[in-house]
Amino acid sequence: MMIILFNLSFGQVALGLDRLSLAVFAPDTDPVATQIVRDIRLPRILTGLIAGAALGISGVLMQALFRNPMADAWSLGLLAGGQLGVALIVTAAAFAGPAALAFLTAFQGVGLTAGAIIGVTVFAFIMAGLSRRVNNITLLVVGLMLGFTVQGLVSIVMHFANRIGGRVFSGWNDGTFAGTEFADLGFILVPTLIGLLIACFSAKGLSAMLLGETYARSMGAEVKKLRWLTLAAVVLLVAPITAYCGPITFIGLIVPHFARAIARTSQIVKLLPIAALCGALLATIADAIVHLPWDQHFLHLNAILALVGAPVVIGLLLTNQGLRGRI
């Protein structure tokens, strides 16, 4: 709650508790504060809470599904799929003539959202298929190489886009919670809740799968069905966030480790709420740092998350021998 109040109060325009209270309870008294809180900061904060929770849960699911503690939407290439999908949509719009101008200048265009969702979904199914054929290390390397390959493809594709398309893609690709309005929250929240319900339904079976597919079958789990359900949950959790917020990194990778350390268990049903809370907290704190009243705005959300996430991953790999053995 303190982080939320901090985010509502501080930014380029600082609002004291008095103006903040007026904006919430007496909006007509201070129109400027009301506009800042209701139209800018509150949608951003709610988006960050939803996104952080969704990505944290997706990380728990992916690390259980692939039985790999370094699995998440970034390391396995799902975010790269979203980047490629958006780049293709933006570039295609450049060839559509003047009619595409309105689409490119309004990120809420259904085309960009569809491009990100389709890209994430396609790459999720590709990695799910590969996971049945290769070991964990190979899967991670393939995921990372897919990411680098997509970066090259995106550069080539964007070479044919116009300047407006380039600016739209660049703004989306930086990753931010500030690009949404209240009207967008439903499109983010509904699939996220559906993904959460599927995750809760699959939790018991996933916990059994951590001990092997044979054990899971002996416990009555339908392993093939469980895999597809979990994959569907991951797509529902990751794709809308990527579509509206851009490729947000590291939350899905490190939050499951925080959740396991707090819960002292690997049981998925116990990890899900803790991962949701940790993810929401991490996303909100990172967003608060980005939107402090800096003189120059060069900070990006993913830069803050990388400064936290990368040392955590390095520390885990160096200090946890059991973790290294599972990769």
N, C-alpha and C positions, 0 to 999 in steps of 0.2 A: 504493500500500500504506500509506503514511503517513497519508493521509486516512482510509482505512478504520480503521486503528488509533485514530486520533483520534476518529472517530465512535463506535467501540466503547467508548472510555474515558471520554469526556466527555459530560455531560448534567446533569440535575438531581441525579443521584448520580454522583460521580466514582469511577472504578475505576482503581486503579493497575495496572501491568503484572502484579503478583503476583496480584491478585484476578482480573484478566482471564485469566491463564494457568490459574488454578484453575477458572474457569467453563468453559473450553474442554476442559481435560485431566482435571480431577477435579471434575465437577459436583456430586457429593454433599458435597464439603468446604465449599462456600459457596453454599447454596441461593439466597440473595438475589441474589448476583452472577450466578449461573447463569440465574435467571429474567429478570433485566434484559438480559443478553446474548442469550440464546437465544430468548426470547419477544418481546422488544421491539426491541432495537437491530439484531440481525442480520437479521431479516426486512425491516426498514426500509432497511437499507443495501443488501441484495441487490435490493430493489425499485427503489431509486434507481439502481443500476448498470444494471439491465435497462431501466428507463424512459429514462434518459438516452441509452443506446446506441440504443434503438429510435427515439426522437424525433430524434436526430441523423441516423440513416440515412434516416428518412422525409423530413427536410428536404432531403437531397441528392437523393432521388428526385423530390420535388415540384418543386424548382427546375429539375431537368432536364426533367421531364415537361411542365411549363408554360412552360419556357424563360424563367423569371422569377426573378431573384435575391432577391426579397422574398416568395416563395411559401413558406408553411408551413401547418400545420394550423390555426393561429389566424388568420392573415391571409386565408385563403381560406374561413373559416367552418366548417371541419370540427368544431372544438371547440364552436362555437355549436350545431351539430347535436346533439352529445352532451349539452350543457346542456339543450336543449329536450326531448330524449328522456327524460332523468332527471326533469325537472320534470313531464312528463306522467305518468310512472309513479308518482311520489310523490303527485301530486294524485289520480290514479285510485284509488290505494290508500286515500285518505282517504274515498272514497265506498263502500268495500267493507265498512265496519263494523269491529267489534272484531277480526275475524279478521286484519285487516291490521296490527294492532299489532306482532306478532312480526316481520313482514316489515320494517316501518319502523325498528324498533330494531336490526335486524341488517343492516348494509350489505352483507354477503355474499349477501344475497338475490339470486337469479338475475334478478329483475325489474329492479333498478337496473342491473345489468351489461348486460342485454339492451337496456334503454332507451338507454344510452350508445352501445353498439355499433351499434344500428339508426340512431340519429341521426347518428353520424359517417359511416356508410355511405351513407345517403340524401344527405347534403350533399356527400359526395365525388363521387357520380355527377352531382349537379346542377352542380357546378363543372366537372367534366370535360366535360359537355355544353356549358356556356357557353364553355369555353376554345376550342372549335372555331368560335365565332361572333364573339367579341370580341377586342380586342387586350389586351396585358398590363396596361396602366393601367386599362382598363375592368374587367378581371377582378378586380384588386385592390380597386377601389372597390366593386364588387358584393359581394365577399367581406366587406369591412369593413361595408358597409351591411346585409348579412345578419346580421352579428354584432350590430349595434346593434338591428336589428329583433327578433332573437331575445331580446335583453335585455329589451325591452319585453314580448314575449310571455311570457317566463318570469315577469316580475313579475305579469302578469295571471293566469297559470295558478296561480302559487303563492299568490295571494290566496284561492284556493278550497281550499288544502291545510290540514291541521290543524297544530297546533304541533309535534307530533312529526315530521311530514313536513318542516316548515320547518327544523327543526334538522338533520335528516338531509341535506337538500339543501344547507344552508349549509355544513356540515362538509365535504361532498364538493366543493362548488364552490370552496372555498378552495384546494384542491390540496395534497396531502400524500402522502408515501411511508410515513407511519406507520400507515395504516389496514389494512395487510395482515398476514396470518399466513403461516406456512410452507405451509399448505394452499392458499393462494391463488397461490403462486408458479408452480405448474404451469400454471394457467389464463392467466397472463401470459406465461410463458416459451415455451410450445408455439406459440401463434400468432406470437409474435415470431420464433422460429426459422424457421417456415414463411415468414414475410414476408421474412426475411433471405435464405433460399434463392432465393426468387423474385427478389429484388433482384439477387443475384449472377448469376442466369440472364439477367436483363434488362440487365445493366450494359453489355455491349458495344454492344447496340442503342441504348441511351439515349445513350451517348457519341456515336454516329453521328448521332442525332437532334438533338444540339446544333448541328450544322452544317446542319440542315434536313431535312425529310421526304424530299425528292427524293434527297439524298445518302444518307440512311439506306436508302432502297429500292435504290439502286444498290449498296449494300454487302450486300444480301440480307436486310435486316430487314423483317419483316412489321409495318408500322407500326401498323395497327389492333390486331392481337394484342398488340403490345408495349405499347400504351397501356393496354389492359385488364389486362394482367399487372402493370404498374407500379402501376396504381390499386389492384388487389387487394393488392399488397404494402404500399402505404401504409395501407390500411384495417386490415390484419392487424397492422401496427406501431403504429398510433395508437389504434385502438379499444380494445384491452384495457387499455392504459395509462390512457386517459381513463376507462374504466369503473371501474378500481380505485383510481386516484390522483387523479381529477378533471381538470379542464382545465389542464394544465401548459403554460405559455406560454414563448416566446422560445428555448427550446433548439433546436427545429427550424429556427428562423429564422437564428440567428447561427452555429451550429456548422458548417454547410457552408462558410461564409466562412473560419472558422478552418482547416478541413480543406484548402481550396484554397490558403490561404496557406502551410500547412506542406508540402503535397505539390507545390506549384507546377505543378499540372496540373488539368484539368477532367475527366480520364478517370474515369468513375464507379467502375470496379473498384478503382482506387487510393484513391479518396476514402472508400469505404465503411468500411474498418477504422479509418481515422483519425477519421472522423466518429463512429464508435461509441465510440472511446476518449475523444475530446473531450467528447462528450455525457455519457458516464458520469462523467467527471471534474467537469464543470460541475454536474451534478445532485447529486453527492456533496458538493461544496464548499458549494453553496447549502443543502443539507439540514443540514450540520454547523453552519452559521451559525444556522439556525432553531432548532436544538436545543441551543445553548449555554445554560448555566444563568442565563438572564435572570431578574431579579426579577419582571417582568411579561411575559406572553407575548402580544404583539401582532404579532409578526413572522409573516408567512406566506411560504410557498415562492415563490409567484408575485411577491411584492413584492421579494424578493432577486433573482430572475431578471430582473425588470423594471429594477432598478437597474443590472444588468450589461448586459442586452440592448438597452435603448433607447439609451443612449449609443453602443454599438457600431454600431447601425443608423444613427444620426445621423452618426457619424463617417465611416462608409462612404459615405453619400450625399454628404457635403460634400467628401470628399477624393478620391473615385474617380469621375472623369468617365465612364469606360467603364461603370461600374455604373449610373450615372444614365441612360446612353443605352440600356441594356437593359431598363429598367423600362417 
